[in-house]
Amino acid sequence: MTALFTSVQSILTIVLIIALGYVLQRNHWFDEAFGATISKLLMKVALPASIFISVLERLTREKLVSLSSGLLYGFGAVILGYLIAFLLVRLLKVRPGRRGTFINMFVNANTIFIGLPLNLALFGDRATPYFLMYYVVNTVSTWTLGAFLMSWDDPTAGKAKVAFNWKKLLPAPLLGFLVALVFLLLNIPFVHVGWLGFAVSALDYVGGLVTPLSLIYIGIILAKAGFKTIRFDRDSVVALLGRFVIAPALITTLIVLGLHAGLTVPSLEAKTLIVQAAAPGLAVLPILATEGHGDVEYATNVVTLSTVLFAIVVPVVMLLIQGF
């Protein structure tokens, strides 16, 4: 019951914020440029700040080293997820503009806004170090190959997109993570330095814009397109199966193989990694689709569906992992 209650609470919060964006757009509060403004603000300012401060507040160098097994399972599942998603894109002939979103739904999860509070409710503070390992994997995956694929899958670029753009490998959110990693590895104090409290607070506030603005943006897209965008078409159904079935199945398989190979995997770590692998799609996918001139309606559709369906998925996952 705890899993169901927590997941429903998280989802209702998200739905209310999406509804706010929907209602405000329907009442013509926003002009046509507002969506693009949100996209730029999130990608260039809020996301880098959020990732930078989250890494430094939640991780230490010692935790990163001591919990390396979680990184191994996480990255292994991510790599396999990308391979399967790429294969399905080919087999299903997913059209340009959708391919980046389709692949990201398979691999990358909404770990902070939904994954973290759910993990705390299900397993308590003892599981936080294991959550952080998945958070690192998810962040690296999202802002390296994930973000690159969203910009690469630009249907408006035509043949010009074959020219490799190195800037696409270093989006601002990834730079935020890399700078935080340098601070972490060199043990440079920042968040715990008293006189820098004003800077930490500023980054916290700016980073806090990410989730609400992303969800308001989804509401704006829904209002512009109408509820006809919410549908279970083939590409959406397969992407959702990737998020809720294939992704957790991959990391579960790797953990089981590790146990058979004699590797020690704490029960709490295994459960945390599996639950996080089954979290909904990234709330920023419609923003990334906008930046890459992709199918924003499709991105909005799969994010909305994955968020709502998660209330059903969590109890099922918890039931299946009781044996760990």
Secondary structure as UniProt FT lines:
FT   HELIX           2..26
FT   TURN            27..28
FT   TURN            32..33
FT   HELIX           34..41
FT   HELIX           42..46
FT   HELIX           47..58
FT   HELIX           61..66
FT   HELIX           68..92
FT   TURN            96..98
FT   HELIX           99..107
FT   HELIX           111..115
FT   HELIX           116..123
FT   HELIX           125..127
FT   HELIX           128..141
FT   HELIX           142..146
FT   HELIX           147..152
FT   TURN            155..156
FT   HELIX           158..162
FT   HELIX           166..169
FT   HELIX           172..185
FT   TURN            186..187
FT   TURN            191..192
FT   HELIX           194..196
FT   HELIX           197..207
FT   TURN            208..209
FT   HELIX           210..225
FT   HELIX           227..229
FT   HELIX           234..241
FT   HELIX           242..246
FT   HELIX           247..260
FT   TURN            261..262
FT   HELIX           267..277
FT   TURN            283..284
FT   HELIX           285..291
FT   TURN            292..293
FT   HELIX           296..320
FT   TURN            321..323
//
